[in-house]
């Protein structure tokens, strides 16, 4: 079996083992086939279904690193699985996530204080998610310990289209994308770029045409955190206002999602909290 056939077999097996709920799809009990369908993987990886089918059948040229990054994100591959996938396609795997930075003690205190009322998370200056409280994990999944670039909010926005659809109405996507690009540019100019930061920038430019086009605009703008509309499977739509609190002792940030006034979101969040021991946390959607 040549490398293309091995690659195709591996992709098929991982697709069949994938959890549809991780992409916001109906659970397996309502589906005729296990895992994800080929067209579902292709759509979320921003490639054609015909092309993805050829990959699984071991036909045609081996895929590029950018295609591998998109497919690996959709299939939620572990670090070891990503390395194997890249090796089968003749590419070097992207660098592993660096050792996690210690969470700012002051922001951690606020994060825990909000645990019984408000979704919140802490990121570092590169937008890697370092910590989440229970409500944040319930709405968005646990992203802290995911492999590769997946804990990074900028990466998730551009490389995993399902993520942005989970968070915001589509009319906000362009503005939020510009904000992520501008924020990354500002951060790279303010800090000594480490190899991982440079590699992530290169991979974003390679895997996402939209990111590359926005990057070339050299946009500079104030920090921006758009309001969110997140649909919880038990209570429905949650309209949330986003606020950012920056630490005075570190470069970390606390993202707080407050219920929007004039909406039933506060009552609906309380319903989620009342079922905390009954409703299992939702897996990562991306």
C-alpha positions in Angstrom: 0.0 0.0 0.0 1.6 3.3 -1.1 1.5 6.5 1.0 -1.6 7.9 -0.7 -3.6 4.7 0.1 -2.4 4.8 3.7 -3.3 8.4 4.0 -6.8 7.7 2.6 -7.4 4.8 4.9 -6.3 6.9 7.9 -8.6 9.8 7.0 -11.5 7.4 6.6 -10.9 5.8 9.9 -10.6 9.1 11.7 -13.7 10.5 10.0 -15.8 7.5 11.0 -14.5 7.8 14.6 -15.2 11.6 14.8 -17.9 12.9 17.1 -20.6 14.8 15.1 -21.5 16.8 18.1 -18.0 18.3 18.0 -19.0 20.1 14.8 -22.4 21.0 16.2 -24.1 18.2 14.2 -26.9 15.9 15.4 -25.8 13.0 17.6 -25.1 9.5 16.1 -28.5 8.2 17.2 -30.1 10.3 14.5 -27.6 9.5 11.8 -27.3 6.5 9.4 -23.5 6.4 9.3 -21.0 6.6 12.2 -18.9 9.7 12.6 -18.9 12.5 10.0 -20.0 12.3 6.4 -17.4 13.2 3.7 -19.3 16.3 2.7 -19.4 17.5 6.3 -15.6 17.2 6.6 -15.1 18.9 3.3 -17.4 21.8 4.1 -15.7 22.5 7.4 -12.2 22.2 6.0 -13.1 24.6 3.1 -12.3 22.1 0.4 -14.6 20.4 -2.2 -16.3 17.2 -1.4 -14.9 15.7 -4.7 -11.4 16.5 -3.6 -11.8 15.1 -0.1 -13.3 11.9 -1.6 -10.3 11.5 -3.8 -8.0 11.9 -0.7 -9.8 9.0 1.1 -9.6 6.8 -2.0 -5.9 7.4 -2.3 -6.1 9.2 -5.7 -4.4 12.3 -7.1 -1.5 14.3 -5.7 -0.8 14.4 -2.0 -2.4 17.3 -0.2 -0.7 20.5 0.9 0.2 21.3 4.5 -2.6 23.9 4.6 -5.2 21.3 3.5 -3.9 18.9 6.1 -4.1 21.6 8.8 -7.8 22.2 8.0 -8.7 18.6 7.9 -6.9 17.8 11.1 -8.8 20.6 12.8 -12.1 19.3 11.6 -11.3 15.7 12.7 -9.9 16.9 16.0 -6.7 14.9 15.7 -4.4 14.5 18.6 -0.8 15.6 18.4 0.4 12.1 17.6 -2.3 11.7 14.9 -1.4 15.0 13.3 2.3 14.0 13.2 1.3 10.7 11.5 -1.0 12.5 9.0 1.6 15.0 8.0 4.2 12.2 7.7 2.0 10.2 5.3 1.6 13.3 3.1 5.3 14.0 3.1 5.2 17.1 5.2 6.8 18.1 8.6 4.1 18.4 11.3 3.5 21.9 12.8 5.3 22.5 16.1 3.6 21.5 19.3 2.1 24.0 21.6 4.7 25.5 23.8 4.7 24.8 27.5 1.7 26.5 29.0 2.3 29.9 30.5 1.3 30.2 34.2 -2.1 31.8 34.6 -2.2 35.3 36.0 -3.3 34.9 39.7 -5.5 38.0 39.6 -7.3 37.0 36.5 -7.6 33.4 37.8 -9.4 34.8 40.9 -11.9 36.7 38.8 -12.4 33.7 36.5 -13.3 31.5 39.5 -15.5 34.2 41.0 -17.6 34.3 37.8 -17.9 30.5 37.6 -21.5 30.4 38.9 -22.9 33.3 36.8 -20.9 34.3 33.7 -18.9 32.5 31.0 -15.3 33.6 31.0 -11.8 32.6 29.8 -8.2 33.7 30.1 -5.8 34.0 27.1 -2.2 35.0 26.7 -0.9 37.7 24.4 -1.0 35.3 21.4 -4.7 34.5 22.1 -3.9 31.0 23.3 -6.7 30.0 25.8 -5.0 29.2 29.1 -8.1 28.7 31.3 -11.9 28.5 31.1 -14.6 28.5 33.8 -17.3 25.9 33.7 -19.9 28.0 31.9 -17.4 28.9 29.2 -16.5 25.2 28.6 -20.2 24.3 28.6 -20.9 26.8 25.8 -17.7 26.5 23.7 -16.1 23.2 24.7 -12.8 22.6 26.5 -10.1 24.1 24.2 -7.2 24.5 26.6 -5.5 21.1 26.1 -6.1 20.6 22.4 -3.1 19.8 20.3 -1.3 22.0 17.8 -2.8 25.5 17.1 -6.3 24.5 18.2 -6.2 26.3 21.6 -5.5 29.6 19.8 -8.5 31.8 19.1 -7.1 33.5 16.1 -6.3 30.1 14.5 -9.7 28.7 15.3 -11.4 31.8 13.7 -9.7 31.5 10.4 -8.8 27.8 10.1 -12.0 26.2 11.5 -15.0 28.0 9.9 -17.5 26.2 12.1 -16.0 28.0 15.1 -17.0 31.5 13.9 -20.5 30.3 13.0 -20.9 29.0 16.5 -20.0 32.4 18.0 -21.3 35.2 15.9 -23.9 36.2 13.2 -22.2 36.2 9.8 -22.6 39.9 9.3 -20.0 40.4 12.1 -17.4 38.1 10.7 -15.5 40.5 8.5 -15.1 43.0 11.3 -14.0 40.3 13.8 -11.6 38.8 11.4 -10.0 42.2 10.9 -9.7 42.6 14.7 -8.0 39.3 15.1 -5.5 40.1 12.3 -4.8 43.6 13.7 -4.4 42.2 17.2 -1.9 39.5 16.1 0.1 42.1 14.1 0.3 44.4 17.2 1.4 41.5 19.4 4.1 40.4 17.1 5.5 43.9 16.9 5.5 44.3 20.7 7.1 41.0 21.6 10.2 39.1 20.5 8.7 36.6 18.1 9.4 33.0 19.2 9.6 30.3 16.5 6.1 29.1 17.4 4.6 32.5 16.8 6.3 32.8 13.4 5.2 29.3 12.5 1.6 30.0 13.3 1.6 33.2 11.2 3.1 31.3 8.3 0.5 28.5 8.6 -2.4 30.9 8.8 -1.2 32.7 5.6 -0.7 29.3 3.9 -4.0 27.7 5.0 -6.4 30.6 4.8 -6.7 33.0 1.8 -8.9 35.3 3.8 -6.3 35.7 6.5 -3.6 36.4 3.9 -5.7 39.1 2.3 -6.5 40.8 5.6 -2.9 40.6 6.7 -1.7 42.4 3.7 -4.0 45.3 4.5 -1.8 46.2 7.6 -4.9 47.1 9.6 -4.3 48.8 12.9 -7.3 49.1 15.3 -8.2 49.1 19.0 -8.8 45.8 20.7 -12.2 44.6 19.7 -14.5 41.9 21.2 -17.8 41.5 19.3 -21.0 40.5 21.0 -21.9 36.8 20.7 -25.0 34.8 19.9 -24.4 31.2 21.0 -27.1 28.5 20.8 -27.1 26.1 23.7 -28.8 22.7 22.9 -31.0 22.8 26.0 -32.0 26.5 26.5 -31.6 28.1 23.0 -30.0 31.3 21.9 -27.8 33.3 24.3 -27.1 36.9 23.5 -23.8 37.8 25.2 -21.9 41.1 25.4 -18.1 40.6 25.4 -15.8 42.6 27.7 -12.0 42.3 27.9 -10.0 42.8 31.2 -6.3 43.1 30.8 -4.0 42.3 33.7 -1.7 45.0 35.1 1.0 42.4 36.0 1.1 40.3 32.8 0.1 40.3 29.2 -2.9 38.0 29.8 -6.6 38.9 29.2 -9.8 37.9 30.8 -12.7 37.6 28.3 -16.1 37.9 30.0 -19.4 37.1 28.2 -22.2 39.0 30.0 -25.9 38.4 29.3 -27.2 41.2 27.0 -29.8 43.5 28.7 -33.3 43.2 27.3 -32.9 39.5 26.3 -33.8 36.3 28.2 -30.1 35.3 28.3 -29.7 35.8 32.0 -32.6 33.5 32.7 -31.3 31.0 30.2 -27.8 31.0 31.7 -29.4 30.3 35.1 -31.2 27.3 33.5 -27.9 26.0 32.3 -26.4 26.5 35.7 -29.4 24.8 37.4 -28.7 21.6 35.3 -24.9 21.7 35.9 -24.8 18.2 37.4 -27.3 16.9 34.8 -26.2 18.3 31.5 -22.8 17.0 30.2 -20.4 19.6 28.9 -20.6 20.0 25.2 -17.5 18.9 23.2 -15.5 21.4 21.1 -17.3 22.6 18.0 -15.0 23.6 15.2 
